[in-house]
Structures are given as structure tokens and as C-alpha cells.
């Protein structure tokens, strides 16, 4: 009876183990390795000559083991999206769903390190076909940041949770106690007043741009154009870099106005929260702005990535474009122009005050970014402020573009 007790004991221990919920990715990997080992131990084949032969775990079983411990999903907004959706897994450390194929293959190898490329593909196909279909979280009241999910309704930070379907996040941490740092000869709030030339509405628009960069669900349909007259040193590109630093390196993509109309360039900007187009040439004539309009309004856009079949998707991002001089559009319809707010950078800083530290240190400073985030994350507005300056510029733009 001892033997039976031992076996039962082992079985109970196994069940206990199976209930383990990994909290970090490294815990997940050790559990997967252990589960793979257990399976091989239990499935040793004894040959006629008494030798033992280790069995390799078949793809179907690898998929079953993975499904026990890893949260997989295919993410889309509607039926058609799921057909072409790639397999995503929930990254326990990052708190977001990732499409990283290499990482999914590493999970497979943790269970069975002898899998061939073909077996890994097969395992992934089982996982993809059986993964739960999930819709992306698009609530304007939930913002995923560097250290959790900020809930605007409760004004509190919640821990990451797989029930929220996010595929990217703002890299700055939310710190409610953050204060504005004062650098020796520069402060952000003073600088904004400078750019705004003491116009309260324009200052508000600058802050609103930061708020939309971290939460594109705030105001749909708006793109910001940063304009100066090409004299340089106006702080325009510093403002762009600040936006990029706030959202983080994985969360922004470069795309100029005319590149929106180029299929594979547009494909590269998929999944980011912020699109920044630097130094658009004012002499570029934008014959078509179809895609630009569609991305700005969150409509479906056909994407054509290199070497992959084309598919349609929606962007959920905030668009910022910078230029010296107003852009030229063939389309000067209200539908296009009312999507645009213009911020002019009229203030030229002379070389002495154009402090190199601003770009290289201050706007990268963690304290500054956390303070900005703590301010803009709680902002609420349905429309971006329409400044007198922006209205005038749009009028000019209409006249300039009217044949």
C-alpha cells in the first residue's frame, strides 16, 4: 500500500503545482520547464531490451500545457479582424498583450526544448485557433502607464490586469505626489507661457496636446500642426521630443503628412499612441489626404505591410505634424480642416538662451515627465480649445489652397 500512497502523494503535489499562478515571467518560465519535465518523466517508454527511451512532447500537448499557464488572445474590434489577427500573449511583467513571435517560441521551448521549427509553428497554430477573442480596451477613463492602470473615475492607480486588453502603454510612471522640478534656468510652465505669448487659450491647447498624447481616446478626430516660419530655434522640435519622451520609445512613430498615403510606411506606425511628423516640407503638395483623414478620425484604413497580405485596421493615436509654413492640400474641405488645430511657435530663442541642456537633459528628466503625467492624466475635455490664432491660420490655409 506504501507505493499507492506515494503515488497519490505525488499526484496531489502535482495538482497543487498545477494551481500555481505565475506572477512574473521568470516564474512562468520555471513552471513551464517543470511541467515539461514532469510530462517526460511520466511518459518514459521502456523498450523490449529494458532500455528507457525519453519521449518528446507533441505540439498538441505543448499547446495544452501552455494554455494552462499563459493567457493567449486574438485581439480585434470585429469579426473580420479575428481572421487575420496574430496570436498575442499577456506579458506578466509589462502588463500588456504582446505579439512577439520570438517570445511565444521561447515559451514553447521552455516546455519542450527539442521542438523543430515546424512543430513550433504547429503549436502556435493550435494556440491561435483556440485563443480567446478579445476586444481592445478603449475606455477614455482607463490609461495604462509605466506602473499600472490609472482609473480616471476613481483617480486611483490599479495593478495591471489581463482583463484590460492593452497592447502598448505610456512608459512614464504615475506619481500623484510629483512636483514640478525647477532647473537652474528653465521651467516647463514658464516655457509654455513663453510659447503661448501669455495667451491663456493657447497655453491650454499646449497642455491638451500632452493629455491627448497619453490618451488618444480623449478627443477623437484632431491633429495638431506645429508651425513656425522656418527661422529655427523656436522650441518646436523640443516640444515634439517632450511628447515622445512622455509616451516612451515604443509608443511613437515618425510619419509625415505625405507618408500617410504610402502603404508600407503607414504599416510601420500601427499600434502606437503618437504619430509625429517632423519637418514637413511646406512645398510638398498633398494631392490626396484620404489616409491622413481616416487615421485622424479612427476610420478603417487598408494597410499593406511589405511581404504580408494587406488588411484593414483602425488607428487609435494622436497625430502631431510640424512644419515651417502652412501645408498645401488639394482637399481643402471642412471635413479635413476642422480636424486640424494649429499652434504657432513665434518666439525665437537666441543661441545663448537656447540651452542645450533643455533638449538633452531637462525634457528627459523622470521628475519632469512624472509631474506632467500627474497633471494631464486627470484632464477632461471633449473638444480641444480652438484658439483665435488657429482659426486665423486655418482661414489662411483655405485661401492659400483655393485655386
Residue pairs with C-beta under 8 A, 6 or more apart in sequence:
14 38
17 31
17 34
17 35
17 38
18 35
18 68
20 31
22 28
22 31
22 69
22 92
23 92
24 92
24 93
25 91
25 92
25 93
27 92
28 69
28 70
28 92
28 107
29 106
29 107
29 110
31 69
32 65
32 66
32 69
32 107
32 110
32 111
33 110
33 111
35 65
35 68
35 69
35 111
36 57
36 62
36 65
36 110
36 111
36 112
36 113
39 57
39 61
39 65
40 54
40 55
40 56
40 57
43 55
44 52
44 53
44 54
44 55
45 52
45 53
45 54
45 55
46 52
46 53
47 53
56 112
56 114
56 115
57 65
57 111
57 112
58 119
59 115
59 119
59 120
59 122
59 123
59 126
60 126
62 108
62 111
62 112
62 115
62 119
62 123
63 123
63 126
63 127
63 130
65 111
66 72
66 107
66 108
66 111
66 123
66 127
67 127
67 130
70 89
70 90
70 107
71 89
71 90
71 162
72 87
72 88
72 89
72 90
72 127
72 128
72 130
72 131
72 132
73 87
73 88
73 89
73 90
73 97
73 131
73 132
73 133
73 134
73 165
74 82
74 85
74 86
74 87
74 88
74 128
74 131
74 132
74 133
74 134
75 81
75 85
75 88
75 97
75 133
75 134
75 135
75 136
75 165
75 167
76 82
76 85
76 133
76 135
76 136
77 135
77 136
77 314
80 312
81 313
82 133
84 309
84 311
86 99
86 101
86 128
87 99
87 104
87 124
87 127
87 128
87 131
88 97
88 98
88 99
88 131
88 167
89 97
89 98
89 100
89 103
89 104
89 107
90 96
90 97
90 98
90 162
91 97
91 98
91 103
94 160
94 169
95 144
95 148
95 149
95 159
95 160
95 161
95 166
95 169
96 144
96 160
96 166
96 167
96 168
96 169
97 134
97 162
97 165
97 166
97 167
98 167
99 167
101 124
104 124
104 127
105 120
105 124
108 115
108 120
108 123
108 124
109 115
109 120
115 123
134 165
135 165
136 165
136 166
136 167
136 316
137 164
137 165
137 166
138 217
138 316
139 217
140 152
140 215
140 217
140 218
141 151
141 152
141 153
142 149
142 150
142 151
142 152
142 164
143 149
143 150
143 152
143 170
143 214
143 215
143 377
144 150
144 160
144 164
144 166
144 168
144 169
144 170
145 157
145 169
145 170
145 171
145 172
145 173
145 174
145 214
145 373
145 377
146 169
146 170
146 171
146 172
146 173
146 174
146 248
147 157
147 173
147 174
148 157
148 158
148 159
148 160
148 174
149 157
149 158
149 159
149 160
149 161
149 164
149 166
150 156
150 157
150 158
150 174
150 377
151 157
151 158
152 377
152 378
152 380
155 378
157 174
157 176
167 271
168 250
168 251
168 271
168 272
168 273
169 248
169 251
170 214
170 246
170 247
170 248
170 251
170 273
170 373
171 247
171 248
171 249
171 250
171 251
172 214
172 246
172 247
172 248
172 366
172 369
172 370
172 372
172 373
173 366
173 370
173 373
174 370
174 373
174 374
174 377
175 370
175 371
175 373
175 374
176 374
177 374
178 367
178 370
178 371
178 373
178 374
179 367
179 371
180 187
180 188
180 189
180 368
180 371
181 365
181 367
181 368
181 371
183 357
183 358
183 361
183 362
183 365
185 353
185 355
186 355
186 357
186 358
186 362
188 362
188 368
188 372
191 235
192 203
192 206
192 207
193 203
194 235
194 347
195 202
195 203
195 206
195 235
195 239
195 343
195 345
195 347
196 202
196 203
196 206
197 346
197 347
199 387
199 388
199 389
201 385
201 387
201 388
202 343
202 385
202 387
202 389
204 385
205 224
205 341
205 343
205 384
205 385
205 387
205 390
206 239
206 343
207 375
207 376
207 379
208 219
208 379
208 381
208 384
208 385
209 224
209 243
209 318
209 320
209 343
209 384
210 242
210 243
210 246
210 372
210 376
211 218
211 376
211 377
211 379
211 381
212 218
212 219
212 222
212 224
212 318
212 384
213 243
213 246
213 247
213 273
213 274
213 318
213 320
214 246
214 247
214 273
214 373
214 376
214 377
215 377
216 273
216 274
216 316
216 317
216 318
217 316
218 379
218 380
218 381
219 381
219 382
219 383
219 384
220 297
220 298
221 296
221 297
221 298
221 339
222 296
222 318
222 339
222 340
222 341
222 384
223 292
223 296
223 318
223 319
223 320
223 321
223 339
223 340
223 341
224 318
224 319
224 320
224 321
224 340
224 341
224 342
224 343
224 384
225 320
225 321
225 322
225 323
225 327
225 340
225 341
225 342
225 343
226 236
226 239
226 240
226 320
226 321
226 322
226 323
226 343
226 345
227 322
227 323
227 324
227 325
227 326
227 342
227 343
227 344
227 345
227 393
228 234
228 236
228 324
228 344
228 345
228 346
229 324
229 325
230 324
230 325
231 324
231 348
232 348
233 348
233 349
233 350
233 351
233 354
234 345
234 346
234 347
234 348
234 349
235 345
235 347
235 349
236 322
236 345
237 278
237 322
238 358
238 359
238 363
239 345
240 276
240 278
240 320
240 322
241 359
241 363
242 363
242 372
243 252
243 274
243 276
243 320
244 252
244 274
244 276
245 363
245 364
245 369
246 369
246 372
246 373
247 273
247 274
250 272
251 272
251 273
251 274
252 272
252 273
252 274
252 275
252 276
253 268
253 269
253 272
253 274
253 275
253 276
254 275
254 276
254 277
254 278
255 265
255 266
255 268
255 269
255 275
255 276
255 277
256 277
256 278
256 279
256 280
256 284
256 321
257 277
257 280
257 284
257 286
257 289
257 292
257 321
257 327
258 280
258 284
258 286
259 265
259 266
259 277
260 266
260 289
260 291
260 292
260 295
261 286
261 288
261 289
261 290
261 291
261 292
263 302
263 303
263 304
263 305
263 310
264 304
264 305
264 306
266 291
266 295
266 301
266 303
266 304
267 303
267 304
267 305
267 306
269 275
269 315
269 317
270 303
270 313
270 315
272 317
273 316
273 317
273 318
274 317
274 318
274 320
275 295
275 315
275 317
275 318
275 319
275 320
276 320
276 321
276 322
277 319
277 320
277 321
277 322
278 322
279 322
279 323
279 324
280 321
280 322
280 323
280 327
281 323
282 323
282 324
282 325
282 326
282 327
282 328
283 328
284 327
284 328
285 328
285 330
286 292
286 327
286 328
286 329
286 330
286 331
287 330
288 330
288 331
289 329
289 330
289 331
289 336
291 301
292 319
292 336
293 299
293 331
293 335
293 336
293 339
294 300
294 301
295 301
295 315
295 317
295 319
296 319
296 339
297 339
298 314
298 315
298 316
299 314
300 312
300 313
300 314
301 312
301 313
301 314
301 315
302 310
302 311
302 312
303 310
303 311
303 312
303 313
304 310
321 327
326 393
326 396
326 397
326 400
327 397
328 400
328 401
329 336
329 397
329 401
330 401
332 397
332 398
332 401
332 402
337 394
337 397
337 398
340 394
341 384
341 385
341 386
341 387
341 390
342 389
342 390
342 393
342 394
343 387
343 389
343 390
344 389
344 393
362 368
